[in-house]
Amino acid sequence: MSTSAGPRLLGPAEVRRLAAELDLRPTKQRGQNFVIDANTVRRIVRDSGVNDTDVVLEVGPGLGSLTLALLETVSHVVAVEIDPVLAGRLPATVAEFAPGHADRCQVVLADAMRVESIPGPAPTALVANLPYNVSVPVLLHLMGLLPSLERGLVMVQAEVADRLAARPGSKVYGIPSVKAAWYAEVRRAGTIGRNVFWPAPNVDSGLVAWTRREPPDTTATREQVFAVVDAAFAHRRKALRGALRALAPGERVDAALAAAGVDPLARGESLEIGQFVAIAEGLHR
């Protein structure tokens, strides 16, 4: 849907002008690092695979760098922003830089970690530069809240990207890896350097792509399975037999592990999502 009158994208000068106009001082508390490179946001949109049939949910649009790139391609963007100053300015930025696309963008002033619904048509994709300090809880919350999301591409801190995409047995495999796998197939989709941001963060960024899949077919609830995951990784050096006693008496834990075919001396980092599901089923028979 890109046209000759398509959106103009933000570069360093535009980002700094907008920030100066708002007297904006990016805060670490909200993980604010604004993309100043047009090629980076175009790459994110391209690699996300979204097209003109998609309704995209964006979290933390900030000054609008990625928002404008999305508007070149998709049918509608719902941008959820927690900062009232940024949320208040974004419609004017869209009107200035993408006047022919302004009706495709809806800004929602809200905390994405606590939203209970998203207005408008059901979003089909999540594409976002997620605030680093809350990236995992935001991603998991939205995956659980919005089953209409078919896929996504998010930019997060590089080590968080590694954790989300990790496989059993990896040193960085943990709670984010397992919980994300409940919802989706997750993979690492690239690295983003520090120089494309203002201010430049102290860490590199990574892209994580995911594709929705049906959750495991199980008699256990998601909450029951996630409780097993949390307990298994609460003390990483503990074998499952000991770690899971936070949830149930020893004999029930032993019976559940036996029924699941899991070695009681194994540790959480060696199990895939299906094994956590089987343990939860055994604990809640």
DRENPA-3360 file (N, C-alpha, C; in nm, 2 decimals, always signed):
BEGIN
1 = MSTSAGPR = +0.08/-0.12/+0.00/+0.00/+0.00/+0.00/+0.09/+0.13/+0.00 ~ +0.21/+0.11/-0.02/+0.30/+0.23/-0.03/+0.28/+0.31/-0.16 ~ +0.27/+0.44/-0.14/+0.25/+0.52/-0.26/+0.36/+0.63/-0.26 ~ +0.35/+0.71/-0.37/+0.45/+0.82/-0.38/+0.43/+0.92/-0.27 ~ +0.30/+0.92/-0.22/+0.27/+1.02/-0.11/+0.28/+0.94/+0.03 ~ +0.36/+0.84/+0.03/+0.37/+0.76/+0.15/+0.44/+0.83/+0.27 ~ +0.44/+0.77/+0.38/+0.50/+0.84/+0.50/+0.64/+0.88/+0.48 ~ +0.68/+1.00/+0.53/+0.82/+1.03/+0.55/+0.87/+0.97/+0.68;
9 = LLGPAEVR = +0.99/+0.92/+0.69/+1.03/+0.85/+0.81/+1.12/+0.95/+0.89 ~ +1.14/+0.92/+1.02/+1.21/+1.00/+1.10/+1.36/+0.97/+1.10 ~ +1.45/+1.07/+1.09/+1.59/+1.05/+1.10/+1.64/+1.12/+1.23 ~ +1.77/+1.13/+1.25/+1.82/+1.19/+1.37/+1.77/+1.33/+1.39 ~ +1.77/+1.41/+1.29/+1.73/+1.55/+1.30/+1.58/+1.56/+1.35 ~ +1.50/+1.48/+1.28/+1.35/+1.49/+1.32/+1.33/+1.44/+1.46 ~ +1.40/+1.33/+1.50/+1.38/+1.28/+1.63/+1.42/+1.38/+1.74 ~ +1.53/+1.45/+1.71/+1.58/+1.55/+1.81/+1.49/+1.67/+1.81;
17 = RLAAELDL = +1.44/+1.71/+1.70/+1.34/+1.82/+1.69/+1.22/+1.79/+1.77 ~ +1.16/+1.67/+1.75/+1.04/+1.64/+1.83/+1.07/+1.63/+1.98 ~ +1.18/+1.57/+2.01/+1.22/+1.56/+2.16/+1.24/+1.70/+2.22 ~ +1.30/+1.79/+2.14/+1.32/+1.93/+2.20/+1.19/+2.00/+2.21 ~ +1.10/+1.98/+2.12/+0.97/+2.04/+2.12/+0.89/+2.00/+2.25 ~ +0.91/+1.87/+2.28/+0.84/+1.81/+2.40/+0.92/+1.83/+2.53 ~ +1.04/+1.89/+2.52/+1.13/+1.90/+2.63/+1.15/+1.76/+2.69 ~ +1.17/+1.66/+2.61/+1.18/+1.52/+2.64/+1.32/+1.48/+2.68;
25 = RPTKQRGQ = +1.33/+1.42/+2.79/+1.45/+1.36/+2.84/+1.42/+1.21/+2.86 ~ +1.47/+1.13/+2.76/+1.44/+0.98/+2.77/+1.48/+0.92/+2.90 ~ +1.40/+0.84/+2.96/+1.43/+0.78/+3.09/+1.46/+0.63/+3.08 ~ +1.55/+0.59/+3.17/+1.58/+0.45/+3.18/+1.46/+0.37/+3.24 ~ +1.39/+0.44/+3.33/+1.28/+0.38/+3.40/+1.18/+0.32/+3.30 ~ +1.15/+0.39/+3.19/+1.06/+0.35/+3.09/+1.13/+0.29/+2.97 ~ +1.25/+0.26/+2.98/+1.33/+0.20/+2.87/+1.32/+0.27/+2.74 ~ +1.33/+0.40/+2.75/+1.31/+0.49/+2.63/+1.44/+0.50/+2.55;
33 = NFVIDANT = +1.45/+0.44/+2.44/+1.56/+0.46/+2.34/+1.49/+0.47/+2.20 ~ +1.50/+0.58/+2.14/+1.43/+0.60/+2.02/+1.51/+0.57/+1.89 ~ +1.45/+0.50/+1.80/+1.52/+0.47/+1.68/+1.53/+0.59/+1.59 ~ +1.65/+0.62/+1.54/+1.68/+0.73/+1.46/+1.72/+0.70/+1.32 ~ +1.71/+0.57/+1.28/+1.76/+0.52/+1.15/+1.64/+0.46/+1.07 ~ +1.61/+0.52/+0.96/+1.50/+0.48/+0.88/+1.52/+0.34/+0.82 ~ +1.64/+0.30/+0.79/+1.66/+0.17/+0.73/+1.63/+0.06/+0.84 ~ +1.65/+0.09/+0.96/+1.63/-0.01/+1.07/+1.48/-0.03/+1.08;
41 = VRRIVRDS = +1.40/+0.07/+1.08/+1.25/+0.05/+1.10/+1.20/-0.02/+0.97 ~ +1.25/+0.02/+0.85/+1.21/-0.05/+0.73/+1.24/-0.20/+0.74 ~ +1.36/-0.23/+0.79/+1.40/-0.37/+0.80/+1.31/-0.45/+0.90 ~ +1.27/-0.38/+1.01/+1.18/-0.45/+1.11/+1.05/-0.48/+1.04 ~ +0.99/-0.38/+0.97/+0.86/-0.40/+0.90/+0.88/-0.51/+0.80 ~ +0.98/-0.51/+0.72/+1.00/-0.61/+0.61/+1.01/-0.75/+0.68 ~ +1.10/-0.76/+0.78/+1.12/-0.89/+0.84/+1.00/-0.95/+0.92 ~ +0.91/-0.86/+0.96/+0.79/-0.90/+1.03/+0.70/-0.98/+0.94;
49 = GVNDTDVV = +0.71/-0.95/+0.81/+0.62/-1.02/+0.71/+0.48/-0.96/+0.71 ~ +0.45/-0.85/+0.77/+0.32/-0.79/+0.77/+0.29/-0.73/+0.63 ~ +0.16/-0.72/+0.60/+0.12/-0.67/+0.47/-0.01/-0.59/+0.48 ~ -0.07/-0.55/+0.37/-0.18/-0.46/+0.37/-0.31/-0.52/+0.42 ~ -0.31/-0.64/+0.46/-0.43/-0.70/+0.53/-0.41/-0.70/+0.68 ~ -0.30/-0.66/+0.73/-0.27/-0.68/+0.88/-0.32/-0.56/+0.96 ~ -0.37/-0.59/+1.08/-0.39/-0.49/+1.18/-0.27/-0.51/+1.28 ~ -0.19/-0.41/+1.30/-0.07/-0.43/+1.38/-0.08/-0.36/+1.51;
57 = LEVGPGLG = -0.05/-0.43/+1.62/-0.04/-0.37/+1.75/+0.11/-0.33/+1.77 ~ +0.13/-0.21/+1.80/+0.27/-0.16/+1.84/+0.27/-0.11/+1.98 ~ +0.37/-0.15/+2.06/+0.38/-0.11/+2.20/+0.50/-0.02/+2.21 ~ +0.48/+0.09/+2.28/+0.59/+0.18/+2.30/+0.63/+0.25/+2.18 ~ +0.54/+0.32/+2.10/+0.57/+0.38/+1.98/+0.67/+0.50/+1.99 ~ +0.67/+0.56/+2.11/+0.77/+0.67/+2.14/+0.73/+0.79/+2.05 ~ +0.83/+0.83/+1.97/+0.82/+0.95/+1.89/+0.76/+0.91/+1.75 ~ +0.74/+0.78/+1.72/+0.67/+0.74/+1.60/+0.76/+0.68/+1.49;
65 = SLTLALLE = +0.89/+0.65/+1.51/+0.98/+0.61/+1.41/+0.92/+0.48/+1.34 ~ +0.89/+0.38/+1.42/+0.84/+0.25/+1.37/+0.70/+0.27/+1.32 ~ +0.62/+0.35/+1.39/+0.48/+0.37/+1.35/+0.47/+0.41/+1.21 ~ +0.55/+0.51/+1.17/+0.54/+0.56/+1.03/+0.58/+0.46/+0.93 ~ +0.68/+0.38/+0.96/+0.72/+0.27/+0.87/+0.61/+0.17/+0.86 ~ +0.54/+0.14/+0.97/+0.43/+0.04/+0.96/+0.32/+0.09/+0.87 ~ +0.29/+0.22/+0.88/+0.18/+0.28/+0.81/+0.21/+0.28/+0.66 ~ +0.33/+0.26/+0.61/+0.36/+0.25/+0.47/+0.31/+0.12/+0.42;
73 = TVSHVVAV = +0.28/+0.02/+0.51/+0.26/-0.12/+0.46/+0.13/-0.17/+0.50 ~ +0.08/-0.15/+0.63/-0.03/-0.23/+0.69/-0.16/-0.15/+0.68 ~ -0.27/-0.21/+0.71/-0.40/-0.15/+0.70/-0.43/-0.06/+0.82 ~ -0.38/-0.10/+0.93/-0.42/-0.02/+1.05/-0.31/-0.05/+1.16 ~ -0.28/+0.05/+1.24/-0.18/+0.04/+1.35/-0.25/+0.09/+1.48 ~ -0.25/+0.01/+1.58/-0.29/+0.05/+1.71/-0.17/+0.06/+1.80 ~ -0.13/+0.19/+1.84/-0.01/+0.21/+1.91/-0.04/+0.24/+2.06 ~ +0.01/+0.15/+2.15/-0.02/+0.16/+2.29/+0.10/+0.23/+2.35;
81 = EIDPVLAG = +0.08/+0.34/+2.42/+0.19/+0.42/+2.47/+0.15/+0.46/+2.62 ~ +0.25/+0.44/+2.71/+0.22/+0.46/+2.85/+0.25/+0.61/+2.89 ~ +0.33/+0.68/+2.81/+0.38/+0.81/+2.84/+0.27/+0.91/+2.78 ~ +0.20/+0.99/+2.87/+0.10/+1.08/+2.81/+0.15/+1.18/+2.72 ~ +0.27/+1.23/+2.74/+0.33/+1.33/+2.65/+0.35/+1.27/+2.51 ~ +0.41/+1.15/+2.51/+0.44/+1.09/+2.38/+0.30/+1.05/+2.31 ~ +0.21/+1.00/+2.39/+0.08/+0.95/+2.33/+0.01/+1.07/+2.27 ~ +0.02/+1.19/+2.34/-0.05/+1.31/+2.30/+0.01/+1.37/+2.17;
89 = RLPATVAE = +0.14/+1.35/+2.15/+0.21/+1.41/+2.03/+0.20/+1.32/+1.91 ~ +0.18/+1.19/+1.93/+0.19/+1.10/+1.81/+0.09/+1.12/+1.70 ~ -0.04/+1.15/+1.73/-0.13/+1.18/+1.62/-0.08/+1.30/+1.53 ~ -0.03/+1.40/+1.60/+0.02/+1.51/+1.52/+0.14/+1.48/+1.43 ~ +0.23/+1.39/+1.49/+0.34/+1.35/+1.41/+0.30/+1.27/+1.29 ~ +0.20/+1.18/+1.31/+0.15/+1.10/+1.19/+0.09/+1.19/+1.09 ~ +0.01/+1.29/+1.14/-0.05/+1.39/+1.05/+0.05/+1.47/+0.97 ~ +0.17/+1.50/+1.03/+0.27/+1.58/+0.97/+0.35/+1.49/+0.87;
97 = FAPGHADR = +0.39/+1.37/+0.91/+0.48/+1.29/+0.83/+0.41/+1.19/+0.74 ~ +0.28/+1.16/+0.77/+0.20/+1.06/+0.69/+0.06/+1.11/+0.68 ~ +0.04/+1.23/+0.62/-0.10/+1.29/+0.62/-0.20/+1.20/+0.54 ~ -0.16/+1.12/+0.45/-0.25/+1.04/+0.38/-0.29/+0.91/+0.45 ~ -0.22/+0.88/+0.56/-0.24/+0.76/+0.64/-0.29/+0.78/+0.78 ~ -0.32/+0.90/+0.81/-0.35/+0.93/+0.95/-0.47/+0.85/+1.00 ~ -0.56/+0.83/+0.91/-0.69/+0.75/+0.96/-0.66/+0.61/+0.99 ~ -0.54/+0.56/+0.95/-0.50/+0.42/+0.98/-0.44/+0.40/+1.12;
105 = CQVVLADA = -0.42/+0.51/+1.19/-0.34/+0.50/+1.32/-0.43/+0.54/+1.43 ~ -0.43/+0.45/+1.53/-0.51/+0.48/+1.66/-0.41/+0.47/+1.77 ~ -0.40/+0.58/+1.86/-0.31/+0.58/+1.97/-0.39/+0.55/+2.10 ~ -0.34/+0.46/+2.18/-0.41/+0.43/+2.31/-0.31/+0.46/+2.42 ~ -0.36/+0.55/+2.51/-0.28/+0.58/+2.63/-0.30/+0.47/+2.73 ~ -0.20/+0.38/+2.75/-0.22/+0.27/+2.85/-0.09/+0.20/+2.88 ~ -0.09/+0.13/+2.98/+0.02/+0.04/+3.02/+0.00/-0.09/+2.95 ~ +0.08/-0.13/+2.85/+0.06/-0.25/+2.78/+0.06/-0.38/+2.86;
113 = MRVESIPG = +0.13/-0.37/+2.98/+0.14/-0.48/+3.07/+0.01/-0.50/+3.15 ~ -0.08/-0.40/+3.14/-0.20/-0.41/+3.22/-0.33/-0.40/+3.14 ~ -0.32/-0.38/+3.01/-0.44/-0.36/+2.93/-0.52/-0.49/+2.93 ~ -0.65/-0.47/+2.92/-0.74/-0.59/+2.92/-0.81/-0.61/+2.79 ~ -0.80/-0.51/+2.70/-0.86/-0.52/+2.57/-0.79/-0.41/+2.48 ~ -0.80/-0.43/+2.35/-0.75/-0.34/+2.25/-0.86/-0.29/+2.16 ~ -0.88/-0.16/+2.15/-1.00/-0.11/+2.07/-0.98/-0.14/+1.92 ~ -1.09/-0.14/+1.85/-1.09/-0.15/+1.71/-1.08/-0.29/+1.66;
121 = PAPTALVA = -1.04/-0.31/+1.53/-1.04/-0.45/+1.48/-0.93/-0.53/+1.55 ~ -0.95/-0.66/+1.56/-0.86/-0.75/+1.63/-0.72/-0.74/+1.56 ~ -0.62/-0.72/+1.64/-0.48/-0.71/+1.58/-0.44/-0.85/+1.54 ~ -0.37/-0.86/+1.42/-0.32/-0.98/+1.37/-0.17/-1.00/+1.39 ~ -0.10/-0.89/+1.42/+0.05/-0.90/+1.44/+0.09/-0.80/+1.54 ~ +0.20/-0.84/+1.61/+0.26/-0.75/+1.71/+0.40/-0.71/+1.65 ~ +0.42/-0.58/+1.63/+0.55/-0.54/+1.58/+0.59/-0.42/+1.67 ~ +0.70/-0.43/+1.74/+0.73/-0.33/+1.84/+0.88/-0.33/+1.88;
129 = NLPYNVSV = +0.92/-0.21/+1.92/+1.05/-0.19/+1.99/+1.01/-0.19/+2.14 ~ +1.01/-0.30/+2.20/+0.96/-0.31/+2.34/+1.05/-0.25/+2.44 ~ +1.00/-0.18/+2.53/+1.08/-0.12/+2.64/+1.16/-0.23/+2.71 ~ +1.29/-0.22/+2.72/+1.38/-0.33/+2.76/+1.34/-0.38/+2.90 ~ +1.30/-0.29/+2.99/+1.29/-0.33/+3.13/+1.16/-0.41/+3.15 ~ +1.07/-0.41/+3.06/+0.94/-0.49/+3.08/+0.91/-0.57/+2.96 ~ +1.01/-0.60/+2.87/+0.98/-0.66/+2.74/+0.91/-0.80/+2.76 ~ +0.97/-0.89/+2.85/+0.91/-1.02/+2.86/+0.77/-1.02/+2.92;
137 = PVLLHLMG = +0.74/-0.96/+3.03/+0.61/-0.96/+3.08/+0.51/-0.90/+2.98 ~ +0.55/-0.79/+2.91/+0.46/-0.73/+2.81/+0.43/-0.83/+2.70 ~ +0.53/-0.90/+2.65/+0.51/-0.99/+2.54/+0.42/-1.11/+2.58 ~ +0.45/-1.17/+2.70/+0.37/-1.28/+2.74/+0.22/-1.24/+2.77 ~ +0.21/-1.12/+2.83/+0.07/-1.07/+2.86/-0.01/-1.06/+2.73 ~ +0.05/-1.00/+2.63/-0.02/-0.98/+2.50/-0.05/-1.11/+2.43 ~ +0.05/-1.20/+2.43/+0.03/-1.33/+2.37/-0.09/-1.40/+2.43 ~ -0.11/-1.39/+2.56/-0.22/-1.45/+2.63/-0.35/-1.38/+2.62;
145 = LLPSLERG = -0.34/-1.25/+2.61/-0.46/-1.17/+2.60/-0.53/-1.17/+2.46 ~ -0.45/-1.18/+2.36/-0.50/-1.16/+2.22/-0.47/-1.28/+2.13 ~ -0.56/-1.38/+2.14/-0.54/-1.49/+2.05/-0.54/-1.46/+1.90 ~ -0.59/-1.34/+1.87/-0.60/-1.30/+1.73/-0.46/-1.27/+1.67 ~ -0.36/-1.25/+1.76/-0.22/-1.22/+1.71/-0.17/-1.35/+1.65 ~ -0.14/-1.35/+1.52/-0.09/-1.46/+1.45/+0.06/-1.47/+1.45 ~ +0.13/-1.36/+1.46/+0.27/-1.36/+1.45/+0.32/-1.22/+1.51 ~ +0.45/-1.22/+1.52/+0.51/-1.09/+1.57/+0.66/-1.08/+1.54;
153 = LVMVQAEV = +0.71/-0.96/+1.55/+0.85/-0.94/+1.55/+0.88/-0.82/+1.65 ~ +0.96/-0.85/+1.75/+0.98/-0.75/+1.85/+1.13/-0.73/+1.87 ~ +1.17/-0.61/+1.90/+1.31/-0.57/+1.93/+1.32/-0.56/+2.08 ~ +1.42/-0.64/+2.13/+1.44/-0.64/+2.28/+1.59/-0.64/+2.30 ~ +1.63/-0.63/+2.43/+1.77/-0.64/+2.46/+1.82/-0.78/+2.41 ~ +1.95/-0.78/+2.36/+2.00/-0.90/+2.29/+1.99/-1.02/+2.38 ~ +2.03/-1.01/+2.51/+2.03/-1.13/+2.60/+1.89/-1.17/+2.62 ~ +1.79/-1.08/+2.62/+1.65/-1.13/+2.64/+1.61/-1.20/+2.51;
161 = ADRLAARP = +1.65/-1.15/+2.40/+1.62/-1.22/+2.27/+1.67/-1.36/+2.27 ~ +1.79/-1.38/+2.33/+1.85/-1.51/+2.34/+1.77/-1.60/+2.43 ~ +1.72/-1.55/+2.54/+1.64/-1.63/+2.63/+1.51/-1.67/+2.57 ~ +1.44/-1.58/+2.51/+1.31/-1.61/+2.45/+1.32/-1.72/+2.35 ~ +1.43/-1.72/+2.27/+1.44/-1.81/+2.16/+1.52/-1.94/+2.20 ~ +1.57/-1.95/+2.33/+1.65/-2.06/+2.37/+1.58/-2.19/+2.37 ~ +1.66/-2.30/+2.35/+1.60/-2.43/+2.35/+1.65/-2.51/+2.47 ~ +1.58/-2.62/+2.51/+1.62/-2.69/+2.63/+1.77/-2.73/+2.62;
169 = GSKVYGIP = +1.83/-2.72/+2.74/+1.98/-2.75/+2.74/+2.07/-2.63/+2.73 ~ +2.01/-2.52/+2.67/+2.09/-2.40/+2.66/+2.11/-2.34/+2.80 ~ +2.23/-2.27/+2.81/+2.26/-2.20/+2.94/+2.16/-2.09/+2.97 ~ +2.10/-2.03/+2.87/+2.01/-1.92/+2.89/+1.86/-1.96/+2.88 ~ +1.84/-2.09/+2.86/+1.70/-2.14/+2.86/+1.64/-2.13/+3.00 ~ +1.52/-2.07/+3.01/+1.45/-2.05/+3.14/+1.31/-2.02/+3.12 ~ +1.25/-1.94/+3.22/+1.11/-1.92/+3.23/+1.06/-1.85/+3.10 ~ +1.13/-1.74/+3.05/+1.07/-1.68/+2.93/+1.07/-1.77/+2.81;
177 = SVKAAWYA = +1.17/-1.86/+2.80/+1.18/-1.95/+2.69/+1.06/-2.05/+2.69 ~ +1.03/-2.10/+2.81/+0.92/-2.20/+2.82/+0.78/-2.14/+2.80 ~ +0.76/-2.03/+2.87/+0.63/-1.96/+2.86/+0.60/-1.91/+2.72 ~ +0.70/-1.86/+2.65/+0.68/-1.82/+2.51/+0.65/-1.94/+2.42 ~ +0.71/-2.05/+2.45/+0.68/-2.17/+2.37/+0.54/-2.23/+2.39 ~ +0.48/-2.19/+2.50/+0.34/-2.23/+2.52/+0.25/-2.17/+2.41 ~ +0.28/-2.05/+2.37/+0.20/-1.97/+2.27/+0.25/-1.99/+2.13 ~ +0.38/-2.00/+2.11/+0.43/-1.98/+1.97/+0.56/-2.05/+1.95;
185 = EVRRAGTI = +0.59/-2.06/+1.82/+0.72/-2.10/+1.77/+0.81/-1.97/+1.77 ~ +0.92/-1.97/+1.84/+0.99/-1.85/+1.86/+1.14/-1.87/+1.80 ~ +1.19/-1.76/+1.74/+1.32/-1.78/+1.68/+1.39/-1.64/+1.69 ~ +1.52/-1.65/+1.69/+1.61/-1.53/+1.69/+1.60/-1.48/+1.54 ~ +1.59/-1.35/+1.52/+1.57/-1.30/+1.38/+1.67/-1.19/+1.34 ~ +1.77/-1.18/+1.42/+1.87/-1.08/+1.39/+1.92/-0.99/+1.50 ~ +2.02/-0.91/+1.48/+2.08/-0.82/+1.58/+2.07/-0.68/+1.53 ~ +2.05/-0.59/+1.62/+2.05/-0.44/+1.60/+2.15/-0.38/+1.68;
193 = GRNVFWPA = +2.24/-0.30/+1.61/+2.34/-0.23/+1.68/+2.29/-0.11/+1.77 ~ +2.38/-0.05/+1.85/+2.35/+0.05/+1.94/+2.33/+0.19/+1.87 ~ +2.40/+0.21/+1.76/+2.41/+0.34/+1.70/+2.28/+0.38/+1.63 ~ +2.18/+0.30/+1.62/+2.06/+0.34/+1.55/+1.96/+0.40/+1.65 ~ +2.00/+0.41/+1.78/+1.91/+0.47/+1.88/+1.96/+0.60/+1.93 ~ +1.87/+0.68/+1.98/+1.90/+0.80/+2.06/+1.81/+0.79/+2.19 ~ +1.87/+0.80/+2.31/+2.02/+0.79/+2.33/+2.06/+0.64/+2.31 ~ +2.19/+0.62/+2.27/+2.24/+0.49/+2.25/+2.24/+0.41/+2.38;
201 = PNVDSGLV = +2.18/+0.29/+2.38/+2.18/+0.21/+2.50/+2.32/+0.15/+2.52 ~ +2.33/+0.09/+2.64/+2.46/+0.03/+2.68/+2.47/-0.12/+2.63 ~ +2.37/-0.17/+2.57/+2.36/-0.31/+2.52/+2.31/-0.31/+2.38 ~ +2.35/-0.42/+2.31/+2.29/-0.45/+2.18/+2.15/-0.49/+2.19 ~ +2.08/-0.49/+2.08/+1.94/-0.53/+2.07/+1.93/-0.65/+1.98 ~ +1.82/-0.73/+2.00/+1.80/-0.84/+1.92/+1.65/-0.85/+1.87 ~ +1.63/-0.90/+1.75/+1.50/-0.92/+1.70/+1.45/-1.07/+1.73 ~ +1.33/-1.08/+1.78/+1.27/-1.21/+1.80/+1.14/-1.22/+1.72;
209 = AWTRREPP = +1.13/-1.32/+1.64/+1.01/-1.35/+1.56/+0.94/-1.46/+1.62 ~ +0.81/-1.46/+1.61/+0.73/-1.57/+1.66/+0.61/-1.59/+1.58 ~ +0.56/-1.72/+1.57/+0.44/-1.75/+1.50/+0.35/-1.83/+1.59 ~ +0.23/-1.79/+1.60/+0.13/-1.85/+1.69/+0.11/-2.00/+1.66 ~ +0.10/-2.08/+1.76/+0.05/-2.21/+1.74/-0.05/-2.25/+1.85 ~ -0.12/-2.35/+1.83/-0.22/-2.39/+1.93/-0.15/-2.43/+2.06 ~ -0.20/-2.39/+2.18/-0.13/-2.43/+2.30/-0.14/-2.58/+2.32 ~ -0.06/-2.64/+2.40/-0.07/-2.79/+2.42/-0.20/-2.84/+2.46;
217 = DTTATREQ = -0.24/-2.95/+2.41/-0.37/-3.01/+2.44/-0.35/-3.08/+2.58 ~ -0.41/-3.02/+2.68/-0.39/-3.07/+2.82/-0.51/-3.05/+2.91 ~ -0.52/-3.13/+3.01/-0.62/-3.11/+3.11/-0.58/-3.01/+3.22 ~ -0.45/-2.98/+3.22/-0.40/-2.87/+3.31/-0.43/-2.74/+3.26 ~ -0.45/-2.64/+3.34/-0.47/-2.50/+3.30/-0.33/-2.44/+3.27 ~ -0.33/-2.33/+3.19/-0.21/-2.26/+3.17/-0.15/-2.21/+3.30 ~ -0.23/-2.17/+3.39/-0.17/-2.12/+3.52/-0.11/-2.23/+3.60 ~ -0.16/-2.35/+3.59/-0.10/-2.47/+3.66/+0.03/-2.51/+3.59;
225 = VFAVVDAA = +0.04/-2.50/+3.46/+0.16/-2.53/+3.39/+0.27/-2.43/+3.42 ~ +0.23/-2.30/+3.42/+0.32/-2.19/+3.44/+0.37/-2.20/+3.59 ~ +0.29/-2.24/+3.68/+0.33/-2.26/+3.82/+0.44/-2.36/+3.83 ~ +0.43/-2.47/+3.76/+0.54/-2.57/+3.75/+0.67/-2.51/+3.70 ~ +0.65/-2.44/+3.59/+0.77/-2.37/+3.53/+0.84/-2.28/+3.63 ~ +0.76/-2.19/+3.69/+0.82/-2.10/+3.79/+0.89/-2.17/+3.90 ~ +0.83/-2.28/+3.95/+0.89/-2.36/+4.06/+1.02/-2.43/+4.01 ~ +1.02/-2.48/+3.89/+1.13/-2.55/+3.84/+1.26/-2.46/+3.82;
233 = FAHRRKAL = +1.24/-2.34/+3.80/+1.35/-2.25/+3.77/+1.38/-2.15/+3.89 ~ +1.30/-2.17/+4.00/+1.32/-2.08/+4.12/+1.45/-2.10/+4.18 ~ +1.50/-2.23/+4.18/+1.63/-2.26/+4.23/+1.70/-2.35/+4.12 ~ +1.77/-2.29/+4.03/+1.82/-2.36/+3.92/+1.90/-2.48/+3.95 ~ +1.97/-2.48/+4.06/+2.06/-2.59/+4.10/+1.98/-2.71/+4.16 ~ +1.86/-2.68/+4.19/+1.78/-2.79/+4.25/+1.73/-2.89/+4.15 ~ +1.73/-3.02/+4.18/+1.66/-3.11/+4.09/+1.51/-3.09/+4.11 ~ +1.44/-3.14/+4.00/+1.29/-3.12/+4.00/+1.23/-3.18/+4.12;
241 = RGALRALA = +1.27/-3.29/+4.17/+1.21/-3.35/+4.29/+1.20/-3.25/+4.41 ~ +1.31/-3.18/+4.43/+1.31/-3.08/+4.54/+1.25/-2.95/+4.50 ~ +1.27/-2.90/+4.38/+1.21/-2.78/+4.34/+1.06/-2.77/+4.34 ~ +1.00/-2.88/+4.30/+0.85/-2.89/+4.29/+0.78/-2.91/+4.42 ~ +0.86/-2.93/+4.53/+0.79/-2.95/+4.66/+0.73/-2.82/+4.71 ~ +0.77/-2.71/+4.64/+0.70/-2.58/+4.67/+0.55/-2.58/+4.63 ~ +0.52/-2.68/+4.54/+0.38/-2.69/+4.49/+0.30/-2.80/+4.55 ~ +0.37/-2.91/+4.59/+0.29/-3.03/+4.64/+0.38/-3.11/+4.73;
249 = PGERVDAA = +0.32/-3.20/+4.81/+0.40/-3.29/+4.90/+0.49/-3.38/+4.81 ~ +0.60/-3.43/+4.87/+0.70/-3.51/+4.80/+0.64/-3.63/+4.73 ~ +0.55/-3.70/+4.79/+0.49/-3.82/+4.72/+0.41/-3.78/+4.60 ~ +0.34/-3.67/+4.60/+0.27/-3.63/+4.48/+0.36/-3.58/+4.37 ~ +0.47/-3.52/+4.41/+0.57/-3.48/+4.31/+0.63/-3.60/+4.25 ~ +0.67/-3.70/+4.33/+0.73/-3.82/+4.27/+0.64/-3.89/+4.18 ~ +0.51/-3.90/+4.22/+0.42/-3.96/+4.13/+0.40/-3.89/+4.00 ~ +0.39/-3.76/+4.01/+0.37/-3.68/+3.88/+0.49/-3.69/+3.79;
257 = LAAAGVDP = +0.61/-3.69/+3.85/+0.73/-3.70/+3.76/+0.74/-3.84/+3.70 ~ +0.70/-3.94/+3.78/+0.70/-4.08/+3.72/+0.60/-4.09/+3.61 ~ +0.48/-4.03/+3.63/+0.37/-4.04/+3.53/+0.41/-3.97/+3.40 ~ +0.49/-3.86/+3.42/+0.54/-3.78/+3.30/+0.66/-3.84/+3.24 ~ +0.72/-3.94/+3.30/+0.84/-4.00/+3.24/+0.96/-3.91/+3.25 ~ +0.96/-3.83/+3.36/+1.07/-3.73/+3.38/+1.16/-3.77/+3.50 ~ +1.29/-3.78/+3.48/+1.38/-3.81/+3.58/+1.37/-3.71/+3.70 ~ +1.34/-3.76/+3.82/+1.33/-3.67/+3.93/+1.46/-3.59/+3.96;
265 = LARGESLE = +1.57/-3.64/+3.91/+1.70/-3.56/+3.94/+1.73/-3.47/+3.82 ~ +1.64/-3.46/+3.72/+1.66/-3.37/+3.62/+1.64/-3.22/+3.67 ~ +1.68/-3.13/+3.59/+1.66/-2.99/+3.63/+1.57/-2.92/+3.52 ~ +1.51/-2.81/+3.56/+1.42/-2.74/+3.47/+1.47/-2.71/+3.33 ~ +1.60/-2.68/+3.32/+1.66/-2.63/+3.19/+1.67/-2.74/+3.09 ~ +1.64/-2.87/+3.13/+1.65/-2.98/+3.04/+1.51/-3.02/+2.98 ~ +1.41/-2.96/+3.03/+1.27/-3.00/+2.99/+1.21/-2.90/+2.88 ~ +1.14/-2.96/+2.79/+1.06/-2.88/+2.69/+0.92/-2.86/+2.74;
273 = IGQFVAIA = +0.84/-2.78/+2.68/+0.71/-2.74/+2.72/+0.62/-2.85/+2.75 ~ +0.62/-2.96/+2.66/+0.54/-3.07/+2.67/+0.56/-3.15/+2.80 ~ +0.69/-3.15/+2.85/+0.72/-3.22/+2.97/+0.67/-3.14/+3.09 ~ +0.67/-3.01/+3.09/+0.62/-2.93/+3.20/+0.46/-2.95/+3.20 ~ +0.40/-2.96/+3.09/+0.26/-2.99/+3.08/+0.23/-3.12/+3.14 ~ +0.30/-3.22/+3.11/+0.28/-3.36/+3.17/+0.29/-3.36/+3.32 ~ +0.39/-3.29/+3.37/+0.41/-3.28/+3.52/+0.29/-3.21/+3.58 ~ +0.24/-3.10/+3.52/+0.13/-3.03/+3.58/+0.00/-3.11/+3.58;
281 = EGLHR = -0.01/-3.19/+3.47/-0.13/-3.28/+3.47/-0.12/-3.38/+3.58 ~ +0.00/-3.44/+3.61/+0.02/-3.53/+3.71/-0.01/-3.47/+3.85 ~ +0.03/-3.35/+3.87/+0.01/-3.28/+4.00/-0.14/-3.25/+4.03 ~ -0.22/-3.24/+3.92/-0.35/-3.19/+3.94/-0.46/-3.30/+3.89 ~ -0.42/-3.42/+3.90/-0.52/-3.53/+3.87/-0.62/-3.54/+3.97;
% end
